[in-house]
Amino acid sequence: SLHPDMYASLGLVGFPKPLADSNAPRDPEAEEYARKYVTQQWLGVGWWHIATREGGVRRGICEWMRTYWDSGKLPPGVAEVARSVRPVKPFGLAFYYSVPVERSYESQYPSTHQLYPMTGGYSANTGGGKAHEAQHAGVPVGYAVSDEALPRLRKGAYPTGWLTCGVDRMPRAELRRLQRIAPVYDMNTLRDFRAIPSPVRFSPGACGYAFEDQNRRSVFLVWRQGRGPTGKDERAAGNTSMTCEVSFRGVKDGSYAAGDLMDPSHRFTIRIKGGRGRFTFPLERWGSRAFWSAMRSPNP
């Protein structure tokens, strides 16, 4: 469950107190940061997808909620776009979580059940997290699979590669099952995330991921690199505009219609030749953009 009130209540984001307190002095930069952060959270968390026990793919979250302490308003159109798009197929890599590996770490630290060597790898919102490092290297991952879902995973839910932690602690049968589907990369030992093959990449300075939605469109979500509201210097991250490039490798040749999900008037074409192609666009400081395309996911 995602509680967007924790984000949509702009007074709780860390900077935009003027939006929650009418008597406080206004800070236009803080308000800009907060609204863009809220947008990234609604789309980035709202479209994160997971494999189900039945072998398919669904949203990771179960509900959106707003409660009595929510004093802010969402930027126009964000909630509508977030709810209208439903991931049904991955486009690229997946994070994999193994409970046997978790138990192995717990047994090593019986007094504290310390899991940081594992959970620190998966944390996408902390500076030390390997998932965070992967995103900042331009590796797009918005999909997760657990050992509970693995036995019944269908081809339409296969990733092109697995990012996981503690491969040396994983049961052999579990590891072999992963390897039969796609290559396995251990985030605890991987030195260069940029070396991981991926069908979609983002420019340095941008993060994001891709998937197919219920209308069989590919959706590309891109946001300016930055971090959540954990300190007073958060606005320094991603505080410049940039020209972002989304590049493709291993997708089917053709010319594909594409458009901006937040601005339907913005339509363009993506041309793929020899399995490769790209498109570029401006990305505001702290900004997020979401695009659709008639291109299909190259995943099995």
Secondary structure, 3 states (H helix, E strand, C coil): CECCHHHHCHHHCCCCHHHHCCCCCCCHHHHHHHHHHHHHHHHHHHCCEEECCCCCEEECCCCECCCCCCCCCCCCCHHHHHHHCCEEEECCCEEEECHHHHHHHHHHCCCCCCCHHHHHHHCCCCCCCHHHHHHHCCCCCCEEEECCCHHHCCHHHCCCCEEECCHHHCCHHHHHHHHHHCCEEECCCCCCHHHCCCCEEECCCEEEEEEEECCCCEEEEEEECCCCCCCCCHHHCCCCCEEEEEEEECCCCEEEEEEECCCCCCEEEEEEECCEEEEEEEECCCCEEEEEECCCCCCC
